Amino acid sequence: LLLYPGSSSRPLDATWGEVNGDEEPFTDLVLIDGTWGHARALFNRSPCLHPLKRAVVNADLRDSLYEGLRHEPQGGFVSTLEALGLA
């Protein structure tokens, strides 16, 4: 399960409990660490990540702890470390 925003991403709490085609629950979580531009480029250059189901954390409940120090592309986006903590 790839923790990465996008049109096919679903909330993590709705996705984590799902069962994949082998009737096994998801046990692995993949995160891409870097700036937003670097993470997007890494995702686009890594075809092995494209077939993974994608999820997002519900960060709308609070602002990033690093607001003002980091530039987020839109509201509700948080750092990789914050996303992992929310997961």
C-alpha positions in Angstrom: 0.0 0.0 0.0 1.5 3.3 -1.1 0.9 6.3 1.1 0.8 9.0 -1.7 -1.8 11.5 -2.7 -3.6 11.3 -6.0 -7.0 10.8 -7.7 -7.0 7.1 -7.0 -5.9 7.5 -3.3 -8.4 6.5 -0.7 -8.4 7.4 3.0 -6.0 5.1 4.8 -8.6 4.0 7.4 -10.9 2.8 4.6 -8.1 1.1 2.7 -6.0 -0.5 5.4 -8.6 -3.0 6.5 -9.4 -4.1 2.9 -8.3 -7.5 1.6 -6.3 -7.8 -1.6 -6.9 -10.5 -4.2 -5.0 -13.1 -2.2 -7.4 -12.6 0.7 -4.5 -11.3 2.8 -4.7 -8.0 4.6 -2.2 -5.3 3.7 0.9 -5.6 6.0 3.3 -3.2 4.2 3.2 0.5 3.8 5.4 2.3 1.3 6.3 6.0 1.7 8.3 8.3 -0.6 10.5 10.7 1.3 11.7 14.0 -0.2 10.4 17.3 -1.3 7.0 17.3 -3.0 8.6 17.8 -6.4 11.2 15.1 -5.8 8.6 12.7 -4.5 6.5 13.3 -7.6 9.5 12.8 -9.9 10.5 9.6 -8.1 7.0 8.2 -8.3 6.8 9.0 -12.0 10.2 7.4 -12.7 9.3 4.2 -10.7 6.9 2.0 -12.6 7.1 -0.6 -9.8 5.1 1.9 -7.6 2.3 2.5 -10.2 0.3 -0.7 -9.6 0.2 -0.3 -5.8 -3.0 0.7 -4.2 -2.7 4.2 -2.9 -3.9 5.8 0.3 -3.7 9.1 2.1 -3.9 10.0 5.8 -6.6 12.4 7.1 -4.3 15.4 7.8 -7.3 17.8 7.5 -7.7 17.5 11.2 -4.6 19.7 11.9 -2.0 21.8 10.2 1.5 20.6 9.6 3.9 21.0 12.6 6.3 22.5 10.1 4.0 25.1 8.6 6.0 28.2 7.8 9.2 26.2 7.5 8.1 24.0 4.6 6.0 24.8 1.5 3.1 22.4 1.1 1.5 22.3 -2.3 -2.0 22.5 -0.8 -3.8 22.4 2.5 -3.9 19.1 4.4 -0.5 18.0 3.1 2.1 17.1 5.7 5.7 15.9 5.8 6.5 12.2 5.3 7.3 11.8 9.0 4.0 13.4 10.0 2.1 11.2 7.5 3.8 8.1 9.0 2.8 9.2 12.5 -0.8 9.7 11.4 -0.8 6.3 9.7 
